[in-house]
Amino acid sequence: MSVVLHYFTGTGNSFVQARALAESLKAAGEPGKVVLSPMTALFKGKMEDFSSFDAQGFVFPVYMWGIPLIVRDFAAACNFPQDCYLFAMTTCGGMAAATLPMLDDVLKRSGQSSGKRGLASGFTVDMPGNYTPFYGAWSEDKQQKVFVQAEARLHSIAAIIRERRNHPLERGWALANLFLTGIVYRFSSPKIPLMARKFKVDSNCTGCGVCQRVCPVSNIELKKTPQFRDHCQHCLACLHWCPEQAIQFGSSRGRKRYRHPEIKLQNMEDQHDGKVTEI
């Protein structure tokens, strides 16, 4: 019995929660391997073979009240054994709406999971919001309260996964789901890859290359200053990790950036490189 957590992160919320969940699983007595595997492997062309793992999960942030495009593409590309226990955990600073049912639908329609199976369980964990074009980072006190609540949740989530139990997919209110996921996401998400064209780089840029190193999908080319390509995921990692706050999007100028306090630059580089880590 082994578990793999496929993760995607921009500011570190989902990575830190994936790692904490992995540690909770080991503490709960998970007998086999527990590994973290970045979904960026899809872009690197080196998808690992996890067919011997009896449980596979997805950990990722909510974008536009739906699933990030990389999560959609990764889930559709994976092959899961017929008896594999599939689960997901989203992180969000607001409403998750129908994000988990959306992933469930992708899995069932992809035909990659034997018998077109979907998620056996799905969870949403609150994390500090970080969409800087709309607002600055939350206060440290507010962030800390959210972290404490998340830690308590992870123990109960780990117990469900450890026992391979079914759990209803957590979701928002029906009308909100219909509008936010069913309409806003479906009409807005196709525009995400080209949204990088709206990034602005100001004169504070030193050409250090951090933005290029943290971009999960190698969408940034450094030519003295960052040049953005056309397969952006809109994770805003470049904006939040820039040490000079030189990258702007919308009304982000002057607003405090956010990174989870436990995320390190090396963690982001490991995701960029598609590195698998055993806990």
N, C-alpha and C positions, 0 to 999 in steps of 0.2 A: 504494500500500500504506500503510495507516494503522491505528493501534491505539487503541482506547478501553478504559480501565480503569474499570469501574463499581465504586465502592467504598462501603463503609459502615463507620463507626468510632464508638467511644464514648470510648475513652481515648487514641486516636491510633495504636495499634499498626498497624492495617490501613491507615490513611491514609499513615503514614510508609513502610510497606513498598510500598504502591502507587506512591507518588512515587519511591521508590528504584528500583523495578522499571522505571518509565517512564524514569528517567535511565539505567539500565543498558541499556535497549533502544536509546536514542539513541546511547549509547557503542558499542554493538555494531553500529551501522550501519543501524538502522531508517530507511528512506528517506523515509517519509511522516510524517504528523502522529502524535503520541502525546499523548493527552489524558486527563485525569482527570475523571470525571463522577460525582457523588454519586447514589446510588440514591434519595435523598430526593426527586428530581425526580418520582417516582411520586406522592408526597403533594402536591407543588406543582402538579400538573396541567400540567407543562411538559416532557414527555419530549422530549429532543432527537432529531433524525433522524440516526442513524449508519449508515444503510443503505449508504453508500459506503465504509465502513471494512471492510477484509477480515479483521480480527481483533478480537474483542471478548472481554474478560475480566472476571471477577468477583473482587474482593478483599474479604474480610470475615472477621470473627472467628467462632469456633465457639461456639455457645450451647447448653448442655445436650446436648452431643455431637451437634449437628445444625446446620441453617442458621437464621439469624435470620429471623423472619417477614417482615421487609421484603425480604430477599433472595429468599425463596420467591415473594412476590407480584410483585416486580420481574421476576424471571426468567420468570414465567408471563405477564407482560404484554408482554414485548418481542417484536418481530418481527426475525428474523435472516435475512439472505440465504442462499440454499441453499449457496453456497460459502464461507460465513463460517467462519473458524477460531475455535472457542469454547474458552476455557480458564478455569481458576479457581485462585486461591491463597487458602488459609485461613491465619489466624494463630490460635495457641492456646497456652495455658500448661500444657496437659496432653495429653489424648488427643483427636484429631480424630475417632476412630472411623469411622463411615461417612458423614461429612458430605458429602464430595465425591460419592460415589455417590448420595446423596440429591438433591443439586442436579442431577446428571445425569438422574435419574429425573424430576424436575420439568420439565426442559427437554424431555424426550422425550414426556411426557404432555400438556404444555401445547398442543402442536400449533402453537405460535407460530413455532418454528424449522422452516423448510421441510423436509419429509420427516421431521419429528420427530427431528431430529438432537440428539445430546447433546454432552458435552464431548470434545474431542480430547486434552486433557491436564489434569492436576490436581495441585496441589502443596500441601504443608502446611509452614509455616514456624513454628518455635517462637518465642514471644515471652513476656515476663514475664506471669505470671498476675495477674489483677486483680479476682477476685470477693471483694470486701471483706467481704461477710457471712460468709464462711468463714475468711478470713485477710487479714493486712495485706500491704502492698507488699513485694516481695522487696528484699533488700539491693542497694545500688548496684553492688557488685562482681559479684553474681550476675546482675544485669540486664545489665551490660556484657559479660559472657561470652556471653550469649544474643545480644546485638546483633552481636557480632563473627562468631558462627557464622551468623547470618541474612544478613549482608552477603556472606559467601562463597557461600551458597546461591543468592542472587539472581543472581549472575553466570551460574551454570549454568542456572537457570530462564530467564533472559533469552535465552540462546543457543538453547534449545529453541523458545521462542516466536518469536524472530527468524526461525528457519528453518521455522516452521510445522510442526514435527514432532509426531507423536503421542507421548504419554507416558502410561503407565498411571496411573489415578487412585490417588493415595496414600491408604491407609486403614489402620485398626488391625487387630487380630486378629479372626478371624471371630466367636468367641463374645462378645468384648467389643462388637463392632459390633452383634450381635444384641440384647444386653441394653441397652447404653447408648443407641444410636440407635433400635433397633427397638422398645424398650419404654419406657425412661425418657423419651426425647425425645417420642415420639408421645403418651404420656399426659400429659406435663407442659407441652408447648409451647402447647396451646390455652388454658392459664391465663395466659400471659404478658401479654396486653393489660390484664388487670385487676390484675396484680401491683403496679401503681403505687399502689393503695389501701393498700398496706402500708408505703409510705414515711412517715417521720415527720420533721417539721421542728422542731428545738429552738429554744430562746430565743437562740441565737447568730445566727440569721438577721437580716440587715440589710436585706433586700428589695432587694439590689443588682441582681437580675435575670440574673445569669450563668447560672443553671440554665435559665432560659427561652431564653437565646440559644444554648446549646449543645445543647439537646434536638433531636435530628435530625428528629423527627416532630411538633414543636409540640404536645407532650402536656402542657405546663405553662402555666398561666395565672397571672400574678402579681397577687395581691390583697393587698398588704402582705407576705404570705408566699406561697410557691408552692402552687398548687392543681393537683392531678394529675387528668388526664382518663383515658379508658379505651382508648387505643390505644398504650400503652407497648410499647417493644421490649426493655425490661430491659437496656439497654446500660450503665446506671449512670453515664452522662456527668454527670448532675446531681449525683450523689453525689461523684464524683471531682473535678469542677471547682469545686464550691462553695468559695470562698476562706475561709469560716469553718467548714467541715466541719459545717455545720448540718443537712445532710440525712442521715438514717439509714435503713438497711434491715437488718432482722434484727439480727445482733450486730456491726454495723459500728462502733458507737461506740468511740472510742479507738484504732481501727486506722488505720495509715498509709495514706493514699490514694495512687493511682498515676496518672500520666500519662506517656506517652512523652516523654522529654526534648526531642525535636525538634518536638513538636506545639505550635502556637500557638493562642490563642483565636480569631484571625482565621480559621484553617483550619476550626475547628468552626463558626464563623458562616457561612463559605462553604458548608459542607455543609448547614447549616440552610436556607440560601437557594437551594440547588440550583445553585450556580455551577460552570460547566465551566471547567477550566484547561488550557491547552496547555503542555506541557513544552518 
